[in-house]
């Protein structure tokens, strides 16, 4: 059981600092200054509090009792949350108890991460100002990971400690203990490097190694992405959802798949329209579900969808020409549903459509909360992010990559190709050039051109 004591560390004939000693167990004992001071002659070693001999001592005694209660209460709360309890924690609680304003230690990594989060709306990124919601979310997640790692190593991490041995141990913890995927672990190292470089710009001392931290991603051979081909989209488009008896029987036979879902012709047709629309416009699930009539524009001949991507803040315009999607926009624009429900329903639609082949991929294990590689029926791996990949994969090499990038919002071709797990095909670029050249010149009359033969004859 944790104990709290107040004591003096000196018997000098002058006012000395009052210390607070927190003992959780034999290996976790912390002592810091309370910020209060008293003359040793006014201190009772028996009670561990000031002697009640004058009004000032009585007030001081009351403050120390208040601090004792505050630390005890917060200790139980924070232990339950798994927060690291150390001298820094104890100092923070003293300051919180008395609402003291103190200068934070800018050399601590978590403090600078919080600084970035707190100033997110005024941070300059390239030619824009303000961090996107997804970037802020990533910083918050990274801060939580660092806090958890600090709890493991039982100390707060300073920028000057980010050396190669530290990064190697941190990487090992991310992959082998936390069981994070290669991509997610690599992303955390990328954010760590970014935070360190940003700290240096704010005149915080960092290590030279922190600026060259190497992050990583899965190799192409280890990546398994799921897309819906044109043929599979045709299966979805032609799916008969009118047989209510069949749908009821399907629900009975697939209790886990359909749990908490309304398996009716109306609800399923709504999801089908989201899938077909999503696979034709190449946007993230969050952006897809935010589309309303206000985003749709008709110029008398064609439909366009104008939107600003939430993640990148990029403005994109998508032309709609596929007849079945035009029909959806004109007559059956889907009703908005929660993002998670879209993912759950998409699996139902795909299974009903016969998209059941066994494929290799990653699936979330709900017990460990980690994705596991394995062989699964394809419908189990389909979610809203597959719609965007399907658009990019289906039209790759059929539409110039630059046009596709303009729609998906990728910043460069290499990222687009990584997204769909493709290598750059320079022959395809050359073939496309020749194809468009022939198209441009097909109506021009051929001209006879005499080439010199290298003689004067």
Secondary structure, 3 states (H helix, E strand, C coil): CCEEEEEECCCCCCEEEEEEEEEEECCEEEEEEEEEEEEHHHEECCCCEECCCCHHHHHHHHHHHHHHHHHHHHHHHHHHHCCCCCHHHHHHHHHHHCCCCCCCCCCEHHHHHHHHHHCHHHCEECCEECCCHHHHHHHHHHHHHHHHHHHHHCCCCEHHHCCHHHHHHHHHHHHHHCCCCHHHHHHHHHHHHHHHHHHHHCCCCCCHHHHHCCCCCCCHHHCCCCCCCHHHHHHHHCCCCCCHHHHHHHHHHCHHHHCCCCCCHHHHHHHHHHHHHHHHHCCCHHHHCCCCHHHEEECCCCEEEEEECCCCCCEEEEEECCHHHHHHHHHCCCCCCCHHHHHHHHHHHHHHCCCCCEEEEEEEECCCCEEEEEEEEHHHHCCHHHHHHHHHHHHECCECHHHHHHHHCCCCHHHHHHHCCCCCCHHHHHHHHHHHHHHHHCCCCCCCCCCCCCCCC
